[in-house]
Amino acid sequence: MMLYNFYTAFVTTGVLVFIAIYNTSFINVVTLGGTVLGSAVIAFGTALLAMQLQKLPSGRVLRCVLEGIGCGCITAGTATFLPGWIINLDGSALLFFLVLCALVALINESALKI
């Protein structure tokens, strides 16, 4: 059952990240394949992180905060290491990333609920 929940979190997060990157101008990606690959990498990393954080005996709020921070780090790392990814950093982009990482954390938390 846990593997099914992991796949659900992975696919849902991947679709959300792909739609967010494709429809906004905060992250410019050169090719569509790069967008798909980057979304998959971000989704896999955040789902794996959320699965590991489920083992913490702490509360749900702490897990969501750690997942949000991890999502931001995974997104920044993906944009750094994939060619053709350019992040435009300004005030509205930071707000966009904050909302995106919060949504990813909530999706992962609800999909991987034990």
Order of alpha helices (4+ residues) and beta strands (2+ residues): alpha-beta-alpha-alpha-beta-alpha
